[in-house]
Amino acid sequence: MARSARRYFAGHRLQLAMSIIGIAVGVAMVAGVDLATSSASRAFQISAETISGQSSHFITGPGGSLETEAYRKLRVDLGVRGATPVVEGYVRTGQGTFRLLGMDPLSGQATGAGLPGFPEPANLMTTPGGVVLSVDGADRLGVALLDSIPAQVSGRSVSLTVVGIVQAEGAAREGWSDLLVADMATAQEAFGLSGRLTRIELDTSDADAAAVVAALGPGYQLEKPEARTAALAQMTAAFDTNLQALSYLALVVGMFLIFNIMAFSVVQRRPVYSRLRATGVSRRLIARSVLAEAALLGVVGSALGVALGAALGQGLVNLVTRAINDLYFVVSVREVPVFPADLAKAFALGIGASILSAWVPARQAAAVPAADALRRSGDEDRFQARIGSLGATGGVLVLVGYLVIRLPLGIWGGYLGLLMVIMGFSLIGPWVIRALVRLLGRMPLPLTGRMALRGIQTQMSRTSLAIVALSVAVSAAIGVGVMVDSFRGTVVEWLDMTLRADLYISPPSAVARLGGGMLEEESLNVLRSHPDVEQAYGVRRVEVQGSDGPIALVVIEHGPRSQASYRFVNKAEGLAETDQTGSGEAGGIDDPGDDAVWRAFSGGAVFVSEPFAYRKGVEAG
């Protein structure tokens, strides 16, 4: 049987190449996406560990900062020795974004204090704008000791001076690749946080940390470094899942190709299987031989796919990190390490998909009696007889998949329902194809057209699978296109509704979506007093720590023009009763019911976005 398989594929090299390429592309997508997302996650985790060091807890204040008086109270009044003040933010340079970390060099817990090349604390404290960076960071910026680094913070120009270049090794090297360490006063001056800190780091037990925060008074929050890292990583979980789902879809299309090629090879080798059955070879052995062929194709295709995926990951990581930087937080990936677990996962999926795709062809090769094995019509008749039941099963799968999608089962539940819909329509495909062929057969067609229809109908077990595989690939492309167009249309509509002002002014920030930069109060006053400015309203966005992760808090100055930017999907019961439309839904200032909403807002009420209400399970009122 092995010699028969070698002879067959040697004579059908195009089929062999197509099957290997089909599985290789799917495996390459899975491996490339996993490597890119794993590299980004690893870089973020290493960066977080480098910054947090030996700290066991963080103390943060409302609005993302706290006054230095809190640190004085900890050290002087409460006698806490394992506390370190931290000022942290991002600066833009000509070579990208760097994280600026301001600490107390005399505390003994300064990040990197034990690394070769770290300067004396006095040098760091007395040099204006003095910073420490790694050898890799210095090479990236093209600077040496005592060189200046021009940078920008929220649109303001600052000048930093290199007072130390450390030699970091191992994981610390990657953590230091985009890190600048400075004295706390230098960071406060750079970020305009005079008299304020980003957080206070503690190295103590849970009980002592809780007692310290309670002694500071209300408004302070206690966090663990690993909890903050997990919360930020959770923000990108849906992003990673969507990328993985797209890569799995490519593997599914490859499975259709393997299925069709293996089924075709089984049909062409029926005489061989007939003779084998007649000589006493068992059905189980024939089925195993077909599965072994598929497994061998899967091994070759998966090996090629893993190699392609490793190269693909190098290119995808730039796109992935760019999206993460724009939407979530700043992460810098200098290199893409090869993760054996990710490659092994992609390799195993490729082999498993190949064997699974060949399961039905293997059963077809083994299930027919020896006397019928020379006749192709027997299998075709059986397939034609099952088309109706396959269509009914597919209809049930589509219905169940739709119900699963509608249930609140999370993103993986949604993808499970989507997979059931795809498989359901795949089973319905042969029935639809047969109906269309019969319908077209009643039309006056030329001889070639009738022959083509007849060929499709008589070889339905093969042609329908090829058509279904192509349909799945085309539907995936169309679905992604429709999704992107729908998203773009929604964004355009949202922008038309939200951007009611003639001009928007904001300083640049490290993460575009978060808009962390702040305008000076003087700038706002200049804008308001300008004779050509009719109205000017300020907006401030900060992140506050909730019980299950960070929450974006947006503070606005509202007026007639800015109120028109808000569309209320739902209102509190008492406020909705004042809605003269009677619907409880409104949009813009033209809705009379919105006046009551804005009065409540001015009295201390808050608005929440629709996604926030869905995720947190809250309602108006």
N, C-alpha and C positions, 0 to 999 in steps of 0.2 A: 504493500500500500504506500510505503514511503517513496519507492521508486516511481510508482504511478503518479504521485503528487508532484515529484520533481519534473517528470516528463511533461505533465500537464502545464505547470506554470512556466516551464522553459519555453513552451510553445505559445504561451499567452502572456508575454512579458508586459504588455500594456495593462492588462488586468492586474497583474502583480504590482506594477508600479502605482496604479491608481489606489489599490487597497492600502499599500504602505503609506502613500502620501496622505490619504484620507485620515488615517489614524494618527500620523505624525503631526498634521496640522492641529488636530484637536488636542493632542498631548502638549504640543508647543504652546498653545494658548493657555492651557491650565498651568504649565510650569512657569511660563513667563509672568503671568498675572500673580501667581503665588510668590515668586521671587521678588517682584517689585513691591508688593504690599508688605511682605515680611521684612524687606530691607528698610522700608519706611518706618514700620513699627519698631524694628530693632534700633534704628538711629534715634527715634524719639525716646525710647526707653533708656538707652545709654546716656543720652543728653540729660534726661531727668535724674538718673542716678548720679551722674557727675556733679550736678548742681546741688542735689539734696545731701550728698555725702553721707555722714553718719547720723543725720537728723532723724528722729523718730516721729516728730509732730511739727505741724505748721500752725501758727496763730495768724489769722487774717482778720481784717476789719471790713466794715460795710463799704461798698463801692470800690473794692480792690486795693485799698491802702489803709494804713492806720498811723496815728501820730507817734512821734518818737517818745512822747511822754509815757506811752505804754511800755516801751522797753526800759525806760528809766525806772518805772514803778516795779518792773520785774526784777531788775538787778539790785536796786537800792532798797525799796520798801519790802519786797517779798524775799529778797536774798537768793534769787534763782541764778545759779552760776552757769548752767548748761544752756544758755540762751544766746542766739546770734541774730543780730539785725540784718535784714537783707533788703536791698533795693534792686529790682530786676526789670528789664525792658529790652527793647530791640532798637538797634541803630542801623541805618542804611549806609553802606559804603559803596565805593565804585565797583567792588567785587562781590556784591550781594549783601544780604542781611546777616548781622551778627547779634548774638545775645550778649548784652552788657549786664554783668552781675556785680553789684556793689556790696561789699561785706566789710566787716571790721577786721583788719589785718592782725590786730593785737589779741583777738579772741582765742587764737589757737585752733580754730575750726574753719579757717578760711579755705575755700576750695582751691586745691592745688598747692597748698602751703608746703607740702612735703616733697614736691616734684623738683628734680634738678633744674636749676635756672630760675626758680622763684626768687624775686628780689627781697631785700630786707623790708620789713613793714614801714620803716621810716621813709624809704624811697618812694613807696607806693602812696604814702599819705602826704608827702610834701611836694611831689611833682604835680603841677597843674595838669589835670586831665590824664594822669598816669594810669596805664592799663598793662595787664599781663596777658599774653596770648601764647599759643603753642607754635612749634616750628612749622607745622602745616599751615596754620593761620597766617603766620608771617610770610611764608612763601606765597600763599594765595593773595595777600595784600601787597607783596613786594616791598616789605619794610624790614628794617633792622633796629637795633637798640637806639633809643632816643629819637627815632624818626616820628614824624607826625602822621596821624591818620585822620584825614578829613571825613566827617560823617554828618548825617542828618538825623534829627529826632523830631518827628511831627512837623516837618517842614523847616525846622530851625537848624542852622549850621553849628556844629560843635567840633572842636579840635581835641583829639586824644593823642597822648604821647606814649610810645612804647618804652616801658621801664624794665620789662622782663620777658624773656622767651623761654618757656618751659619745654622739656623733652618728655612727652607723654608716650606711654607704650600700651599695647594691648587695646582693651576696650576703651580705656581712658583717652587714647589717641583720637578715636572717633568722637568721643564726647567733647573734646577740646577743639575740634576742627572749626567750629563757628562760635567760640566762646571768648569773651573779653572779661577779665576780672579786674575790678577797680576798687578803690577805697569807697566806703559808703557815701562820703561827702561828694566825691566826684560823680557818682551815679545820680545822687539827688540833684546836683546842679545840671547835669545833662538832661534829665527828664523833667525838670521843673517841679520837683517834689520836695522843696525845702521844708524841713521839719516833719517829713512823713516817710514811712517805710512801706515796702510792698508786703512784707510778712516778717514774722519772728520765728526762727527755727529753734526747736527744743530737742534735747537729747535726754529723755527721761521716760518713766513708765507711764502707762495709760492713766492710772489713778492720779499721779502727781500732775500730769498735764491737764487733766480735767479740773483739778483743784486750782491750778494756776489761772486757767481761763475764767473760772467762776470768780476768782478774787479780782480779776481785772474789771469785772462789771459787765452789763449787758452790751450787746452789739458785736462782741468778738466771737470768732468761730474757730474751732479746733479741727484740723485735718491731718490725715496721715499721708505721707508722700505717695505710698503705693495706691491709696484710694484716689488721690488726684490724678495720678497717671492712668489708672483704670477708667476714671470718668472721662478723661480726654480721649483715651483710646476708643471708648464706647461711641464717641461722636462719629468716628470714621467707620464703625462696624457696618452700617448700611451701605456705605460707599464701597467697602471691600467686598461685601456680599454681592452687590450688583455686578462688579467686575468678575467675580468668580462664576456667577450664573451665566454671564455671556460666554465665558470660556467653556463651561460645561455644555452650552448649546452647540458650540463648534464641535465638541466631542460627539454629541448626539447625531449631528449631520454625518460625521465620519462613520458612526455605527450603521446608519442607513446604507452607506456605500459598501461597507464590509458585508453587510447582510445580503445585499443584491449580488455582489461578486461571488460570495460563497454559494448562494443559491444557484447562480448561473453555472458555477463549476460543478456542482452536484448534478445538475441536469445533463451537462455534457459528458459526465463520467458515469452515467447510469449503466452502460454496458459493462464497465469494469466492476461496479458494485454488484451487478447481476451475476457475473462469473464468480466473484468472491463469495456471494451468498450460496451459489450452487455448489461450491467446493467446501462448504461447511463453516465459513467465517461467520461469527455471531454478529447479530445486529449491534450489540453493545460495542464490539471492537470497531465496527465501521463508524459508528457515531463518535467514538473516541478519536479515530483517525482524522475525521473532519474537524473536530474541536482542536486537535493537536495542530493541524494546519493553520487554523485561525490563531491559535496561541503563538505559533512561530511567527506568523505575519505581525501579530501584535507586539512581540518582542522586538522585531526589527523596526517596525514603525514607531514604537515607543522609545527605543534607543535614539532613533533619529530625531524624534520629537523633543526628547529631553535636551539633546544638544542644541536644537534650534531654540528651545525655550530659554536656555541659559543665555543665549545671545539676545533673544527678544526681551528678556528681563532687563538687560542693560539699557535698552531704549525706552521701555515702558516706565522705568523708575523715575525718569525725568518728568514724564507726563503725570504720573501719580503724585509725586511730591509737589508739583506745581498746583495741582487741584487741591491738595491738602493745605498748602500754604494760602491759597486764595479763599478757602472756605472754612477752615477749622483752626489750625495753629501752625506755627513756623517749625519746619523740620528740614534738616539738611542732610542729604545722603552723598557722601564722598565716593563710596564704592559699593558694589553690589556683591556681597559674598554669596557663595553657592551653599544653599541650605540642603543637606542631604535628605532631610525629611520631606521637603517640598518636591524634590526631584523623584524620590521614591514613591510619593503619593501619585504624581502624574504618571510615572511608569506603571504602577499597579493599575491605575484607572484605564490606561491604554490597553493593557493585556486583558483586564476584566471586560472592557467594552467589546474587544474583539471576540472573546469567547462567548459572551452573551449574544452578540450579533449572529454568531454561527450556530446557536442552539437549535433554532428551527430548521435550517438546512441540514444539520446533522440528524435530526429526527426524521426528516424526509428521506435521507439516504438510507437510514436503517429500518424504517417502518414498513417498506413495501416487501411483499413476498418475492422470492427469487424468480418465480414464473412471470411476474408482472414488471420486473425491473427494467426490461427493455422497452417498455411502453411508457412514453412520456404522458400520454393522454390520461392515464389513471390519476396521477397527481393533479393534473390540470382540472379534471372533472371534480375531484374532491375539493380543490380550492374554490372552483366556481360554486359548488354547493354550499360552501361555508361563507360566501360573501355576505349573504343576508344576516347570518348570526354575528359575523364580525362587525357589520354596520350597526346592529342593535347594541352590541357590547360597547362599540365606540360612542354611540349616543348616550349610553348610561355613564361612561367615563367623562364625557363632556359635561353632562349635567352635574355629576358629583364634583368634578373639578371646579365648576362655576360656584357651587355652594361652598366649597373649601375656600375659594378666593374671597367670598363674601364674609366668612367667619373671621373673628379677630384672633388669628393664630400667629401673627407676626410675619416677618418677611419670608422666613423659610416656609411657613404655611402657604403663603401666597405663591411661592415658586413651586411648591408641591402641586397646588391646584393648577398652575399654569402647565406643568409637565403632564398632568392628567388630561388637560384639554388638548395638548399637542398629540399625545398618544391616541386620544379618542378620535380626533379628526383624521389621524393616520389610519385608523381602523375603518372609518367611514369612507376613506378615499376610494378603495376598490369599488364599493357600491355606487358612488357618484360617477366614477369613470365608466363603469358598465352602463349606467343610465344615459350618460352623455353619448357614448358610442352608439347605443341603440337609437337615440334620438337623431344623431347625425346620419346614421345609416338609412334613415327614411328620406333623406334629402337627395336631390339629383347631384351626384358627385362624379368626377372623372374616374377612370379606372384606377389610377394611382391612389386617389383618395380612398376608394372603396377597399383597395388592397391594404392600405395603411390601417384603416379601421378594423379590417378583419384580422390583421396581425396583432393589433392590440387586444382584441377580444379573445383570440385563441391562445394567446400567451399572457393571459391576465395575471398569473402568479408572478411573472417577472416584470412586465411593463408597468403594472400598477405600483409596484414597489419603487421603481425608478421615478415614476411621476410623483409619488408621495414624498420621496426624499427631496426631489427638486422643490416641491411645494413647501416643505418645511423650511428649506434654506431661503426661498424667496419670501415666505411669510415672515421669517425672522428679520430679514433685511427691511421689508416693508414696515413691520411692527416697530423696529427701532427708529426708522425714519418718521413714522407717524408720532411716536412718543416724543422725539426731539422737536418736531414741528409743533405739537401740542404744547410742550413745555415752553417753547419759544413764544408761541401765541399768548400763553398765560402770562409770561414775563412781560411781554409788550403791553398787554392789557393792564397789568399791575403797575407798570411804569407810567402809563398814560393816566391812571387814576391817582397814583401817589405823587409823581413829580409835577405838582401844580405850580411850583415857583419858577421864576424865569432864570434864576441862577442859584447854584449850590456851591458852597465854599467849604472845603474841609482839608485839613493837613494830611499828608500821606501817612499810612500806617503799615505795620509789618504784615498784618492779615487784612486783606482788602474788605472782607465781609464784616469784620468786627469794628473797623473804624476807630481804633484806639487813640488816635491823635486828638489833641484838644487845641482849640483856638484860644488865644489870650482874650481876656475880658475887654481889653483896650481895642482889639480888632473888632469885636462885636459892636462896641460903642461907635467906632468910626463908621461902620456899615450903617447902623441905624440913623446916624446923623447926616448921612450923605443926602443931598437934595434930590437925587434921582431915585432914591430908594423909598418906595411907598410903605412896604412892610418888611420886617426882618425877624425871623424866629430862630431861636437856638434849639439844638437837639444834642443830647449827651447820651452816649451808650456806655454802660459799664457791665461787667460780669459780677454777679453775686453768687455765692456758693449755696446751693440748695441741699436738701437732704439726700438727693440722688444725683448730684452733679451740678455743674455751673448753669446759671440761668441768666439770660441776657435781659438787663433792665434798661429800658429806654426812657429818658426823661425829656419831655418836650414843653416848649412854650407854644400855646395854641392860640389861634385867632381865626377870623373868618376864612382866610385863604388856606391855612394849614388844616382846618377841620374838614375841608372837602377831600382830603387825602385818605380819609378813613371810611371804610364800609363795614357796617356791623351786620354780622350774620345772625347773631342772637343777642338778646338784651335781658337784663334782669326783669322779673315779672312786673314789678311796679312801674318800671320805666317803659316796658313794652306796651303797657296799657295806654300810655300817652301817645303811642304811634298812631297817627290818624289814618295810616294806610291799612291798619288792621292785620297786617301780615307778620309783624314782629321782626321783619327784615327790612333793612334800609341801606341806602348808599348815598353819601354826600350830604352837604348842608341843606339841600332842598327838602330833605325829609323832616317834617315838623317834629317827629318823635325824637330826633337826635338832640334837640335842645335840652331835653331832660337828661340825656346821657352825658352831655358835656357839663351840665351843672353838677351832676354826681361826680364826674371826673375832677372838677375844680374843688370839690369837697373832700377829696382823698381817695376816691375809687380808682381802680386800675383797669386797663384793657389787657386782654390776653389774646394772642393769635390763635387761629383755628388749630394749627398743629400742636400748639402748647396745650390747648384744652383737650385734644384727643389723647395726647401722650400722658397727661397728668390726671385725666378723668375728672376734670372740673367743668362746671357749667356756670352760666351767667347767674349772679345772685348768690 
